[in-house]
Amino acid sequence: MTVGELCKTLDLTPFSVADEDRPISGGYIGDLLSWVMGRAESDQVWITIMSNQNIVAVATLADVAMILLAEGVCPDEGVANIAASRGINLYGSKLPAFELATRIGSLI
Amino acid sequence: MADPLRFHYKVDGSNFTSAGEASVEVKKKLRQLGFSPETIRKVSIAMYEGEINMVIHARGGDADVFVYPDRIEIVLADTGPGIADVDLAMQEGYSTAPDNIRTLGFGAGMGLPNMKRNSDSMRIDSTVGVGTTIYMTILV
């Protein structure tokens, strides 16, 4: 499953589309950025409700496949542009994190 | 031995939202130099946590990265308040970060432990009222 396929299947809202062909290997849910930095793995979907600019740096450094904002959260002003300029996939969904995780789990 | 490659960054203490830029830059450089993803990840995490700490606690500082063929050394120096009890600060979950930082997703007390976990050796020199310098080495 790729980022683009996931977006289509779950009808996600694209905020920054940087690499739709990036494969997804799993997922990680978390809002404490140090926790995410230390535990999220490369190519995972990172599901969070954090919307500030720091999520772009964390996603870059942890090398996740995409950031997925749950619960209808939108990125703070300017964050989508920063994500795009850094090559980070940033999407959103109205669904809660648990619901997203179970659906992604059944798809990959 | 040949001189190491050296990258120097000023960490801006006044701009919390852009914190992490030095780490992202180092990650890019290490990738260009052909280091393994595992090494790059360790350096990135260790440096980012240090950079964030400098912004939260010390109004910024200086970050130096030395790249040797067999190791990468990171030196983070600030002139902040210093760490009164290093052992306590090293405990997971212990944090003195203010509430406004916590609402941004930091201040979980994981920064220093993450730095230690991702480096092969780490030394903290800190004097209260003078500042803190942290040395980390990641073996390649």
gemmi code that builds the backbone of each chain (N, CA, C; Angstrom):
import gemmi

chains = {
    "A": [
        ("MET", (0.843, -1.210, 0.000), (0.000, 0.000, 0.000), (0.873, 1.253, 0.000)),
        ("THR", (0.534, 2.190, -0.864), (1.287, 3.443, -0.909), (0.475, 4.565, -0.263)),
        ("VAL", (1.138, 5.683, -0.056), (0.480, 6.854, 0.528), (-0.705, 7.280, -0.343)),
        ("GLY", (-0.502, 7.314, -1.642), (-1.562, 7.719, -2.562), (-2.761, 6.783, -2.514)),
        ("GLU", (-2.494, 5.472, -2.460), (-3.573, 4.478, -2.392), (-4.350, 4.614, -1.085)),
        ("LEU", (-3.622, 4.848, 0.003), (-4.274, 5.015, 1.304), (-5.173, 6.245, 1.300)),
        ("CYS", (-4.674, 7.308, 0.712), (-5.435, 8.557, 0.625), (-6.759, 8.325, -0.088)),
        ("LYS", (-6.693, 7.582, -1.193), (-7.887, 7.318, -1.980), (-8.857, 6.407, -1.216)),
        ("THR", (-8.313, 5.343, -0.634), (-9.147, 4.344, 0.040), (-9.861, 4.930, 1.254)),
        ("LEU", (-9.172, 5.749, 2.027), (-9.764, 6.305, 3.256), (-10.306, 7.715, 3.058)),
        ("ASP", (-10.270, 8.184, 1.806), (-10.778, 9.512, 1.478), (-10.147, 10.596, 2.369)),
        ("LEU", (-8.830, 10.587, 2.424), (-8.106, 11.534, 3.273), (-8.055, 12.910, 2.625)),
        ("THR", (-7.879, 13.928, 3.453), (-7.704, 15.295, 2.947), (-6.210, 15.559, 2.757)),
        ("PRO", (-5.780, 15.852, 1.538), (-4.352, 16.118, 1.341), (-3.994, 17.567, 1.697)),
        ("PHE", (-3.047, 17.749, 2.611), (-2.539, 19.095, 2.938), (-1.196, 19.335, 2.255)),
        ("SER", (-0.397, 18.290, 2.170), (0.869, 18.358, 1.433), (1.110, 16.997, 0.784)),
        ("VAL", (1.153, 17.009, -0.534), (1.392, 15.763, -1.271), (2.804, 15.829, -1.836)),
        ("ALA", (3.723, 15.093, -1.211), (5.125, 15.176, -1.610), (5.574, 13.929, -2.372)),
        ("ASP", (5.102, 12.771, -1.938), (5.523, 11.523, -2.576), (4.422, 10.483, -2.393)),
        ("GLU", (3.494, 10.462, -3.367), (2.340, 9.549, -3.279), (2.733, 8.091, -3.401)),
        ("ASP", (3.892, 7.834, -3.978), (4.302, 6.437, -4.218), (5.049, 5.833, -3.046)),
        ("ARG", (5.203, 6.605, -1.984), (5.950, 6.092, -0.836), (5.199, 4.914, -0.199)),
        ("PRO", (5.852, 3.774, -0.026), (5.182, 2.624, 0.581), (4.978, 2.799, 2.085)),
        ("ILE", (3.935, 2.162, 2.593), (3.606, 2.219, 4.022), (3.834, 0.842, 4.639)),
        ("SER", (4.582, 0.811, 5.723), (4.907, -0.481, 6.335), (4.160, -0.730, 7.644)),
        ("GLY", (3.536, 0.302, 8.185), (2.860, 0.156, 9.476), (2.463, 1.523, 9.979)),
        ("GLY", (2.234, 1.622, 11.292), (1.798, 2.904, 11.812), (2.268, 3.146, 13.223)),
        ("TYR", (2.203, 4.401, 13.624), (2.522, 4.778, 14.997), (1.581, 5.910, 15.401)),
        ("ILE", (1.021, 5.804, 16.610), (0.129, 6.865, 17.094), (0.779, 7.550, 18.279)),
        ("GLY", (0.878, 8.874, 18.248), (1.432, 9.575, 19.393), (1.456, 11.077, 19.194)),
        ("ASP", (1.351, 11.796, 20.313), (1.360, 13.259, 20.259), (2.550, 13.867, 20.997)),
        ("LEU", (3.226, 13.078, 21.816), (4.425, 13.573, 22.492), (5.597, 13.399, 21.531)),
        ("LEU", (6.164, 14.506, 21.106), (7.088, 14.457, 19.968), (8.358, 13.668, 20.258)),
        ("SER", (8.867, 13.757, 21.475), (10.067, 12.977, 21.805), (9.772, 11.480, 21.782)),
        ("TRP", (8.582, 11.155, 22.190), (8.173, 9.751, 22.184), (8.116, 9.251, 20.742)),
        ("VAL", (7.529, 10.063, 19.893), (7.406, 9.694, 18.480), (8.799, 9.588, 17.841)),
        ("MET", (9.640, 10.559, 18.139), (11.005, 10.556, 17.585), (11.730, 9.266, 17.925)),
        ("GLY", (11.548, 8.827, 19.166), (12.290, 7.667, 19.638), (11.699, 6.341, 19.200)),
        ("ARG", (10.420, 6.339, 18.841), (9.768, 5.047, 18.616), (9.148, 4.835, 17.248)),
        ("ALA", (8.722, 5.877, 16.571), (8.166, 5.687, 15.226), (9.276, 5.190, 14.306)),
        ("GLU", (8.900, 4.360, 13.359), (9.913, 3.803, 12.462), (9.734, 4.323, 11.047)),
        ("SER", (10.788, 4.166, 10.294), (10.802, 4.572, 8.904), (9.636, 3.917, 8.151)),
        ("ASP", (9.008, 4.665, 7.256), (7.931, 4.179, 6.381), (6.603, 3.925, 7.097)),
        ("GLN", (6.495, 4.320, 8.360), (5.208, 4.176, 9.039), (4.328, 5.400, 8.795)),
        ("VAL", (3.012, 5.204, 8.959), (2.081, 6.334, 9.012), (2.097, 6.836, 10.453)),
        ("TRP", (2.331, 8.119, 10.633), (2.297, 8.682, 11.985), (0.965, 9.391, 12.159)),
        ("ILE", (0.139, 8.843, 13.056), (-1.178, 9.415, 13.336), (-1.081, 10.278, 14.584)),
        ("THR", (-1.530, 11.525, 14.470), (-1.398, 12.466, 15.592), (-2.489, 13.527, 15.538)),
        ("ILE", (-2.651, 14.248, 16.648), (-3.516, 15.431, 16.630), (-2.683, 16.702, 16.832)),
        ("MET", (-1.358, 16.553, 16.844), (-0.480, 17.726, 16.924), (-0.440, 18.393, 15.553)),
        ("SER", (-0.560, 19.709, 15.528), (-0.683, 20.371, 14.229), (0.334, 21.487, 14.026)),
        ("ASN", (1.286, 21.632, 14.968), (2.226, 22.743, 14.836), (3.415, 22.377, 13.939)),
        ("GLN", (4.219, 23.363, 13.656), (5.315, 23.228, 12.696), (6.329, 22.149, 13.081)),
        ("ASN", (6.442, 21.884, 14.366), (7.439, 20.911, 14.816), (7.173, 19.496, 14.306)),
        ("ILE", (5.923, 19.203, 13.937), (5.636, 17.851, 13.429), (6.389, 17.595, 12.128)),
        ("VAL", (6.674, 18.650, 11.372), (7.384, 18.455, 10.097), (8.824, 18.016, 10.362)),
        ("ALA", (9.466, 18.651, 11.331), (10.838, 18.263, 11.675), (10.872, 16.835, 12.208)),
        ("VAL", (9.916, 16.504, 13.064), (9.883, 15.148, 13.637), (9.673, 14.110, 12.532)),
        ("ALA", (8.754, 14.401, 11.614), (8.491, 13.459, 10.511), (9.727, 13.301, 9.625)),
        ("THR", (10.419, 14.410, 9.394), (11.636, 14.363, 8.577), (12.691, 13.500, 9.241)),
        ("LEU", (12.906, 13.736, 10.526), (14.003, 13.054, 11.218), (13.674, 11.590, 11.493)),
        ("ALA", (12.410, 11.291, 11.801), (12.029, 9.895, 12.047), (11.798, 9.151, 10.732)),
        ("ASP", (11.729, 9.902, 9.636), (11.605, 9.331, 8.300), (10.308, 8.543, 8.109)),
        ("VAL", (9.215, 9.040, 8.697), (7.928, 8.369, 8.502), (7.425, 8.611, 7.071)),
        ("ALA", (6.524, 7.730, 6.618), (6.011, 7.851, 5.251), (5.063, 9.030, 5.113)),
        ("MET", (4.288, 9.276, 6.171), (3.345, 10.387, 6.127), (2.889, 10.764, 7.530)),
        ("ILE", (2.457, 12.020, 7.666), (1.770, 12.451, 8.885), (0.282, 12.400, 8.567)),
        ("LEU", (-0.483, 11.802, 9.474), (-1.928, 11.751, 9.292), (-2.597, 12.397, 10.498)),
        ("LEU", (-3.195, 13.565, 10.282), (-3.866, 14.290, 11.363), (-5.265, 13.707, 11.556)),
        ("ALA", (-5.549, 13.241, 12.753), (-6.827, 12.589, 13.050), (-7.855, 13.590, 13.575)),
        ("GLU", (-9.073, 13.139, 13.718), (-10.146, 13.897, 14.389), (-10.488, 15.226, 13.706)),
        ("GLY", (-10.208, 15.334, 12.427), (-10.535, 16.574, 11.719), (-9.605, 17.731, 12.021)),
        ("VAL", (-8.470, 17.442, 12.657), (-7.492, 18.497, 12.962), (-6.861, 19.002, 11.661)),
        ("CYS", (-6.726, 20.317, 11.542), (-6.051, 20.905, 10.384), (-4.680, 21.415, 10.824)),
        ("PRO", (-3.718, 21.415, 9.902), (-2.401, 21.938, 10.277), (-2.473, 23.430, 10.586)),
        ("ASP", (-1.633, 23.899, 11.504), (-1.571, 25.330, 11.800), (-1.162, 26.087, 10.535)),
        ("GLU", (-1.409, 27.389, 10.553), (-1.120, 28.205, 9.378), (0.334, 28.052, 8.928)),
        ("GLY", (0.532, 27.814, 7.667), (1.877, 27.739, 7.113), (2.523, 26.368, 7.182)),
        ("VAL", (1.948, 25.482, 8.002), (2.589, 24.173, 8.215), (2.530, 23.304, 6.948)),
        ("ALA", (1.410, 23.386, 6.225), (1.288, 22.587, 4.997), (2.364, 22.992, 3.986)),
        ("ASN", (2.614, 24.284, 3.887), (3.645, 24.772, 2.956), (5.030, 24.299, 3.366)),
        ("ILE", (5.283, 24.327, 4.662), (6.591, 23.876, 5.144), (6.763, 22.380, 4.866)),
        ("ALA", (5.692, 21.621, 5.110), (5.747, 20.173, 4.839), (6.055, 19.933, 3.361)),
        ("ALA", (5.382, 20.679, 2.498), (5.597, 20.509, 1.057), (7.048, 20.830, 0.688)),
        ("SER", (7.581, 21.896, 1.291), (8.948, 22.300, 0.946), (9.986, 21.315, 1.482)),
        ("ARG", (9.614, 20.568, 2.505), (10.543, 19.580, 3.074), (10.318, 18.184, 2.506)),
        ("GLY", (9.340, 18.048, 1.613), (9.071, 16.743, 1.025), (8.340, 15.795, 1.956)),
        ("ILE", (7.493, 16.347, 2.820), (6.748, 15.526, 3.783), (5.283, 15.407, 3.367)),
        ("ASN", (4.782, 14.171, 3.329), (3.366, 13.931, 3.071), (2.559, 14.277, 4.318)),
        ("LEU", (1.556, 15.133, 4.155), (0.719, 15.537, 5.289), (-0.752, 15.456, 4.885)),
        ("TYR", (-1.488, 14.580, 5.555), (-2.893, 14.359, 5.238), (-3.732, 14.481, 6.505)),
        ("GLY", (-5.046, 14.568, 6.302), (-5.937, 14.633, 7.442), (-7.167, 13.757, 7.244)),
        ("SER", (-7.842, 13.454, 8.355), (-9.071, 12.672, 8.308), (-9.969, 13.091, 9.468)),
        ("LYS", (-11.278, 12.950, 9.260), (-12.212, 13.251, 10.355), (-12.237, 12.119, 11.385)),
        ("LEU", (-11.764, 10.948, 10.986), (-11.839, 9.780, 11.878), (-10.889, 9.915, 13.054)),
        ("PRO", (-11.266, 9.297, 14.202), (-10.343, 9.277, 15.342), (-9.162, 8.324, 15.092)),
        ("ALA", (-8.130, 8.465, 15.910), (-6.884, 7.720, 15.694), (-7.109, 6.203, 15.715)),
        ("PHE", (-7.921, 5.738, 16.646), (-8.131, 4.285, 16.749), (-8.775, 3.740, 15.482)),
        ("GLU", (-9.784, 4.449, 15.012), (-10.494, 4.039, 13.798), (-9.526, 4.014, 12.605)),
        ("LEU", (-8.708, 5.050, 12.496), (-7.729, 5.093, 11.400), (-6.762, 3.918, 11.483)),
        ("ALA", (-6.300, 3.645, 12.712), (-5.317, 2.571, 12.886), (-5.904, 1.216, 12.504)),
        ("THR", (-7.145, 0.953, 12.912), (-7.728, -0.358, 12.584), (-7.926, -0.486, 11.073)),
        ("ARG", (-8.328, 0.589, 10.426), (-8.524, 0.521, 8.970), (-7.204, 0.344, 8.235)),
        ("ILE", (-6.187, 1.113, 8.673), (-4.877, 0.997, 8.016), (-4.309, -0.412, 8.254)),
        ("GLY", (-4.517, -0.902, 9.476), (-4.028, -2.247, 9.807), (-4.613, -3.317, 8.914)),
        ("SER", (-5.872, -3.146, 8.525), (-6.502, -4.171, 7.688), (-6.122, -4.006, 6.211)),
        ("LEU", (-5.576, -2.853, 5.865), (-5.248, -2.570, 4.463), (-3.816, -2.956, 4.078)),
        ("ILE", (-2.896, -2.894, 5.042), (-1.496, -3.134, 4.677), (-1.109, -4.598, 4.895)),
    ],
    "B": [
        ("MET", (45.562, 11.093, 11.435), (44.210, 10.933, 10.877), (43.766, 12.241, 10.199)),
        ("ALA", (43.009, 12.097, 9.156), (42.547, 13.282, 8.424), (41.623, 14.122, 9.311)),
        ("ASP", (41.613, 15.423, 9.033), (40.710, 16.290, 9.783), (39.261, 15.889, 9.495)),
        ("PRO", (38.407, 15.976, 10.499), (37.000, 15.631, 10.256), (36.302, 16.734, 9.464)),
        ("LEU", (35.204, 16.364, 8.831), (34.318, 17.377, 8.273), (33.621, 18.035, 9.448)),
        ("ARG", (33.472, 19.353, 9.398), (32.818, 20.016, 10.524), (31.656, 20.871, 10.040)),
        ("PHE", (30.532, 20.695, 10.698), (29.375, 21.537, 10.410), (29.027, 22.314, 11.671)),
        ("HIS", (28.839, 23.616, 11.507), (28.517, 24.445, 12.658), (27.162, 25.122, 12.462)),
        ("TYR", (26.381, 25.155, 13.515), (25.070, 25.795, 13.446), (24.834, 26.650, 14.680)),
        ("LYS", (24.218, 27.809, 14.459), (23.721, 28.626, 15.573), (22.279, 28.203, 15.798)),
        ("VAL", (21.954, 27.778, 16.993), (20.574, 27.405, 17.285), (19.853, 28.635, 17.848)),
        ("ASP", (18.835, 29.081, 17.129), (18.105, 30.295, 17.485), (17.153, 30.014, 18.651)),
        ("GLY", (17.423, 30.630, 19.777), (16.637, 30.353, 20.972), (15.305, 31.059, 21.016)),
        ("SER", (15.092, 32.007, 20.114), (13.859, 32.796, 20.191), (12.751, 32.233, 19.311)),
        ("ASN", (13.091, 31.275, 18.467), (12.106, 30.808, 17.503), (11.830, 29.324, 17.684)),
        ("PHE", (10.895, 29.036, 18.557), (10.647, 27.641, 18.895), (10.098, 26.842, 17.717)),
        ("THR", (9.272, 27.484, 16.913), (8.617, 26.733, 15.841), (9.586, 26.271, 14.758)),
        ("SER", (10.683, 26.994, 14.596), (11.626, 26.556, 13.558), (12.741, 25.693, 14.141)),
        ("ALA", (12.661, 25.370, 15.425), (13.683, 24.520, 16.040), (13.743, 23.188, 15.308)),
        ("GLY", (14.944, 22.699, 15.143), (15.110, 21.438, 14.424), (15.751, 21.618, 13.068)),
        ("GLU", (15.922, 22.872, 12.672), (16.484, 23.112, 11.335), (17.905, 22.604, 11.208)),
        ("ALA", (18.707, 22.767, 12.247), (20.088, 22.283, 12.192), (20.106, 20.765, 12.041)),
        ("SER", (19.232, 20.087, 12.772), (19.178, 18.623, 12.702), (18.754, 18.148, 11.317)),
        ("VAL", (17.768, 18.836, 10.748), (17.308, 18.461, 9.405), (18.432, 18.659, 8.394)),
        ("GLU", (19.188, 19.736, 8.580), (20.319, 20.033, 7.685), (21.410, 18.955, 7.805)),
        ("VAL", (21.691, 18.556, 9.035), (22.708, 17.511, 9.263), (22.254, 16.186, 8.651)),
        ("LYS", (20.994, 15.895, 8.814), (20.467, 14.648, 8.231), (20.704, 14.636, 6.720)),
        ("LYS", (20.404, 15.760, 6.078), (20.575, 15.878, 4.636), (22.039, 15.653, 4.249)),
        ("LYS", (22.931, 16.278, 5.007), (24.366, 16.176, 4.697), (24.860, 14.732, 4.865)),
        ("LEU", (24.430, 14.070, 5.943), (24.882, 12.695, 6.190), (24.357, 11.755, 5.110)),
        ("ARG", (23.164, 12.049, 4.639), (22.593, 11.225, 3.567), (23.425, 11.386, 2.294)),
        ("GLN", (23.803, 12.640, 2.009), (24.650, 12.893, 0.829), (25.998, 12.195, 0.964)),
        ("LEU", (26.489, 12.102, 2.209), (27.794, 11.476, 2.431), (27.714, 9.950, 2.416)),
        ("GLY", (26.493, 9.424, 2.352), (26.328, 7.987, 2.180), (26.317, 7.171, 3.463)),
        ("PHE", (26.031, 7.792, 4.595), (25.952, 7.023, 5.844), (24.680, 6.163, 5.844)),
        ("SER", (24.687, 5.110, 6.662), (23.547, 4.193, 6.688), (22.337, 4.878, 7.327)),
        ("PRO", (21.123, 4.447, 6.937), (19.921, 5.041, 7.520), (19.913, 4.939, 9.050)),
        ("GLU", (20.435, 3.843, 9.590), (20.451, 3.648, 11.039), (21.335, 4.701, 11.724)),
        ("THR", (22.518, 4.927, 11.155), (23.420, 5.947, 11.703), (22.782, 7.329, 11.596)),
        ("ILE", (22.195, 7.603, 10.456), (21.585, 8.920, 10.229), (20.448, 9.146, 11.228)),
        ("ARG", (19.669, 8.096, 11.456), (18.540, 8.200, 12.392), (19.022, 8.497, 13.813)),
        ("LYS", (20.074, 7.786, 14.227), (20.587, 8.008, 15.581), (21.097, 9.448, 15.747)),
        ("VAL", (21.873, 9.899, 14.776), (22.415, 11.260, 14.842), (21.281, 12.280, 14.829)),
        ("SER", (20.292, 12.040, 13.956), (19.183, 12.984, 13.815), (18.410, 13.127, 15.121)),
        ("ILE", (18.085, 11.991, 15.737), (17.289, 12.024, 16.969), (18.089, 12.671, 18.095)),
        ("ALA", (19.337, 12.230, 18.255), (20.172, 12.763, 19.335), (20.324, 14.269, 19.196)),
        ("MET", (20.559, 14.720, 17.978), (20.804, 16.147, 17.769), (19.522, 16.968, 17.907)),
        ("TYR", (18.431, 16.438, 17.393), (17.157, 17.169, 17.468), (16.746, 17.382, 18.925)),
        ("GLU", (16.852, 16.328, 19.711), (16.486, 16.451, 21.123), (17.357, 17.515, 21.809)),
        ("GLY", (18.632, 17.508, 21.481), (19.539, 18.485, 22.069), (19.209, 19.904, 21.626)),
        ("GLU", (18.875, 20.005, 20.358), (18.531, 21.312, 19.801), (17.271, 21.862, 20.482)),
        ("ILE", (16.263, 20.993, 20.621), (15.013, 21.400, 21.280), (15.296, 21.819, 22.725)),
        ("ASN", (16.129, 21.046, 23.417), (16.472, 21.394, 24.800), (17.105, 22.774, 24.879)),
        ("MET", (17.991, 23.069, 23.948), (18.658, 24.378, 23.969), (17.654, 25.508, 23.763)),
        ("VAL", (16.656, 25.262, 22.917), (15.656, 26.300, 22.658), (14.729, 26.459, 23.873)),
        ("ILE", (14.305, 25.324, 24.453), (13.370, 25.393, 25.584), (14.037, 26.009, 26.822)),
        ("HIS", (15.255, 25.560, 27.110), (15.850, 25.868, 28.416), (16.943, 26.931, 28.396)),
        ("ALA", (17.579, 27.145, 27.248), (18.836, 27.908, 27.287), (18.913, 29.058, 26.277)),
        ("ARG", (17.794, 29.476, 25.724), (17.794, 30.574, 24.739), (18.727, 30.286, 23.564)),
        ("GLY", (18.822, 29.022, 23.187), (19.635, 28.666, 22.026), (21.076, 28.370, 22.395)),
        ("GLY", (21.913, 28.254, 21.379), (23.309, 27.925, 21.626), (24.016, 27.561, 20.327)),
        ("ASP", (25.094, 26.791, 20.471), (25.889, 26.402, 19.311), (25.903, 24.889, 19.157)),
        ("ALA", (25.742, 24.443, 17.922), (25.807, 23.004, 17.640), (26.932, 22.751, 16.644)),
        ("ASP", (27.816, 21.827, 16.993), (28.892, 21.434, 16.080), (28.821, 19.943, 15.828)),
        ("VAL", (28.973, 19.572, 14.573), (28.973, 18.153, 14.213), (30.285, 17.857, 13.492)),
        ("PHE", (31.008, 16.872, 14.003), (32.284, 16.467, 13.412), (32.113, 15.077, 12.805)),
        ("VAL", (32.408, 14.968, 11.537), (32.201, 13.692, 10.846), (33.548, 13.037, 10.569)),
        ("TYR", (33.808, 11.925, 11.227), (35.003, 11.112, 11.003), (34.593, 9.874, 10.207)),
        ("PRO", (35.562, 9.165, 9.629), (35.196, 7.949, 8.896), (34.522, 6.898, 9.784)),
        ("ASP", (34.907, 6.842, 11.062), (34.386, 5.779, 11.927), (33.405, 6.256, 12.987)),
        ("ARG", (33.163, 7.557, 13.070), (32.250, 8.055, 14.106), (31.781, 9.468, 13.789)),
        ("ILE", (30.696, 9.833, 14.439), (30.192, 11.206, 14.317), (30.095, 11.779, 15.722)),
        ("GLU", (30.679, 12.947, 15.903), (30.634, 13.582, 17.213), (29.762, 14.833, 17.146)),
        ("ILE", (28.913, 14.985, 18.161), (28.031, 16.152, 18.238), (28.366, 16.903, 19.520)),
        ("VAL", (28.596, 18.201, 19.403), (28.861, 19.024, 20.583), (27.810, 20.134, 20.625)),
        ("LEU", (27.031, 20.152, 21.703), (25.988, 21.165, 21.859), (26.338, 22.022, 23.067)),
        ("ALA", (26.563, 23.299, 22.820), (27.005, 24.177, 23.907), (26.038, 25.342, 24.078)),
        ("ASP", (25.645, 25.591, 25.321), (24.780, 26.742, 25.572), (25.262, 27.494, 26.807)),
        ("THR", (24.731, 28.695, 26.963), (25.054, 29.493, 28.146), (23.779, 29.709, 28.960)),
        ("GLY", (22.986, 28.652, 29.046), (21.710, 28.704, 29.771), (21.897, 28.523, 31.266)),
        ("PRO", (20.819, 28.125, 31.946), (20.833, 28.064, 33.408), (21.628, 26.899, 33.992)),
        ("GLY", (21.995, 25.940, 33.150), (22.701, 24.761, 33.657), (21.734, 23.749, 34.245)),
        ("ILE", (22.239, 22.532, 34.480), (21.406, 21.451, 35.022), (21.879, 21.174, 36.450)),
        ("ALA", (20.984, 21.396, 37.413), (21.381, 21.265, 38.815), (21.678, 19.813, 39.186)),
        ("ASP", (20.832, 18.906, 38.734), (20.990, 17.490, 39.085), (20.919, 16.662, 37.801)),
        ("VAL", (22.076, 16.332, 37.260), (22.122, 15.647, 35.966), (21.467, 14.267, 36.042)),
        ("ASP", (21.693, 13.544, 37.146), (21.093, 12.213, 37.278), (19.567, 12.276, 37.227)),
        ("LEU", (19.019, 13.270, 37.905), (17.568, 13.449, 37.906), (17.078, 13.802, 36.501)),
        ("ALA", (17.799, 14.704, 35.849), (17.411, 15.133, 34.494), (17.457, 13.975, 33.502)),
        ("MET", (18.310, 12.997, 33.773), (18.440, 11.850, 32.867), (17.294, 10.859, 33.020)),
        ("GLN", (16.494, 10.996, 34.089), (15.401, 10.037, 34.294), (14.261, 10.288, 33.309)),
        ("GLU", (13.781, 9.212, 32.706), (12.654, 9.336, 31.782), (11.453, 9.908, 32.518)),
        ("GLY", (10.828, 10.897, 31.928), (9.621, 11.467, 32.518), (9.874, 12.686, 33.378)),
        ("TYR", (11.142, 12.936, 33.736), (11.440, 14.134, 34.524), (11.629, 15.315, 33.582)),
        ("SER", (10.903, 16.387, 33.835), (11.005, 17.539, 32.944), (10.780, 18.833, 33.718)),
        ("THR", (11.484, 19.873, 33.323), (11.234, 21.194, 33.902), (10.693, 22.148, 32.833)),
        ("ALA", (10.229, 21.575, 31.724), (9.716, 22.418, 30.634), (8.421, 23.103, 31.061)),
        ("PRO", (8.232, 24.370, 30.658), (7.001, 25.085, 31.018), (5.781, 24.553, 30.257)),
        ("ASP", (4.591, 24.891, 30.771), (3.351, 24.352, 30.210), (3.145, 24.702, 28.739)),
        ("ASN", (3.545, 25.923, 28.335), (3.303, 26.297, 26.939), (4.102, 25.412, 25.978)),
        ("ILE", (5.215, 24.882, 26.451), (6.017, 23.973, 25.638), (5.336, 22.604, 25.585)),
        ("ARG", (4.710, 22.223, 26.690), (4.041, 20.915, 26.726), (2.866, 20.867, 25.766)),
        ("THR", (2.174, 21.985, 25.617), (1.032, 21.973, 24.701), (1.480, 21.781, 23.256)),
        ("LEU", (2.772, 22.039, 22.981), (3.287, 21.827, 21.624), (3.762, 20.388, 21.416)),
        ("GLY", (3.706, 19.591, 22.475), (4.081, 18.179, 22.322), (5.464, 17.855, 22.848)),
        ("PHE", (6.101, 18.841, 23.504), (7.411, 18.586, 24.102), (7.276, 18.515, 25.622)),
        ("GLY", (8.420, 18.393, 26.305), (8.386, 18.411, 27.754), (7.913, 17.105, 28.366)),
        ("ALA", (8.108, 15.997, 27.648), (7.700, 14.691, 28.178), (8.795, 14.061, 29.036)),
        ("GLY", (9.917, 14.759, 29.160), (11.022, 14.201, 29.940), (11.729, 13.065, 29.224)),
        ("MET", (11.693, 13.109, 27.904), (12.305, 12.041, 27.107), (13.539, 12.512, 26.347)),
        ("GLY", (13.804, 13.803, 26.395), (14.872, 14.366, 25.564), (16.237, 13.789, 25.872)),
        ("LEU", (16.722, 13.994, 27.096), (18.058, 13.482, 27.457), (18.132, 11.954, 27.358)),
        ("PRO", (17.106, 11.212, 27.855), (17.163, 9.754, 27.675), (17.244, 9.328, 26.199)),
        ("ASN", (16.502, 10.034, 25.338), (16.575, 9.726, 23.901), (17.970, 9.989, 23.354)),
        ("MET", (18.603, 11.046, 23.833), (19.960, 11.381, 23.369), (20.937, 10.284, 23.794)),
        ("LYS", (20.791, 9.835, 25.028), (21.685, 8.785, 25.524), (21.457, 7.473, 24.771)),
        ("ARG", (20.185, 7.149, 24.558), (19.852, 5.886, 23.900), (20.386, 5.831, 22.476)),
        ("ASN", (20.427, 6.994, 21.831), (20.832, 6.998, 20.419), (22.310, 7.297, 20.203)),
        ("SER", (23.043, 7.495, 21.276), (24.477, 7.721, 21.096), (25.256, 6.601, 21.783)),
        ("ASP", (26.466, 6.371, 21.300), (27.293, 5.312, 21.891), (27.990, 5.804, 23.147)),
        ("SER", (28.247, 7.102, 23.213), (28.693, 7.673, 24.479), (28.207, 9.108, 24.570)),
        ("MET", (27.949, 9.537, 25.804), (27.434, 10.894, 26.004), (27.987, 11.445, 27.311)),
        ("ARG", (28.444, 12.690, 27.251), (28.954, 13.337, 28.462), (28.273, 14.702, 28.618)),
        ("ILE", (27.890, 15.003, 29.842), (27.252, 16.295, 30.100), (28.137, 17.098, 31.047)),
        ("ASP", (28.601, 18.245, 30.587), (29.306, 19.182, 31.464), (28.362, 20.341, 31.730)),
        ("SER", (27.966, 20.520, 32.981), (27.010, 21.582, 33.256), (27.333, 22.279, 34.565)),
        ("THR", (27.241, 23.592, 34.536), (27.433, 24.385, 35.747), (26.249, 25.325, 35.880)),
        ("VAL", (25.591, 25.263, 37.022), (24.419, 26.112, 37.238), (24.811, 27.584, 37.111)),
        ("GLY", (24.056, 28.302, 36.308), (24.306, 29.729, 36.112), (25.333, 30.022, 35.032)),
        ("VAL", (25.964, 29.006, 34.505), (27.014, 29.211, 33.491), (26.619, 28.608, 32.143)),
        ("GLY", (26.151, 27.369, 32.184), (25.730, 26.743, 30.935), (25.993, 25.259, 30.907)),
        ("THR", (25.642, 24.678, 29.759), (25.750, 23.229, 29.591), (26.411, 22.922, 28.258)),
        ("THR", (27.323, 21.961, 28.269), (27.859, 21.438, 27.016), (27.676, 19.920, 27.027)),
        ("ILE", (27.104, 19.422, 25.950), (26.866, 17.979, 25.841), (27.679, 17.427, 24.667)),
        ("TYR", (28.420, 16.357, 24.936), (29.218, 15.687, 23.909), (28.597, 14.323, 23.640)),
        ("MET", (28.312, 14.063, 22.392), (27.769, 12.744, 22.030), (28.582, 12.153, 20.884)),
        ("THR", (28.835, 10.860, 20.968), (29.534, 10.173, 19.893), (28.666, 9.029, 19.382)),
        ("ILE", (28.528, 8.977, 18.081), (27.804, 7.864, 17.450), (28.801, 7.131, 16.562)),
        ("LEU", (29.023, 5.863, 16.861), (29.962, 5.070, 16.067), (29.302, 4.675, 14.755)),
        ("VAL", (30.108, 4.652, 13.695), (29.553, 4.321, 12.376), (29.675, 2.819, 12.134)),
    ],
}
model = gemmi.Model(1)
for chain_id, residues in chains.items():
    chain = gemmi.Chain(chain_id)
    for i, (resn, *xyz) in enumerate(residues, 1):
        res = gemmi.Residue()
        res.name, res.seqid = resn, gemmi.SeqId(i, " ")
        for name, pos in zip(("N", "CA", "C"), xyz):
            atom = gemmi.Atom()
            atom.name, atom.element = name, gemmi.Element(name[0])
            atom.pos, atom.b_iso = gemmi.Position(*pos), 0.0
            res.add_atom(atom)
        chain.add_residue(res)
    model.add_chain(chain)
structure = gemmi.Structure()
structure.add_model(model)
structure.setup_entities()
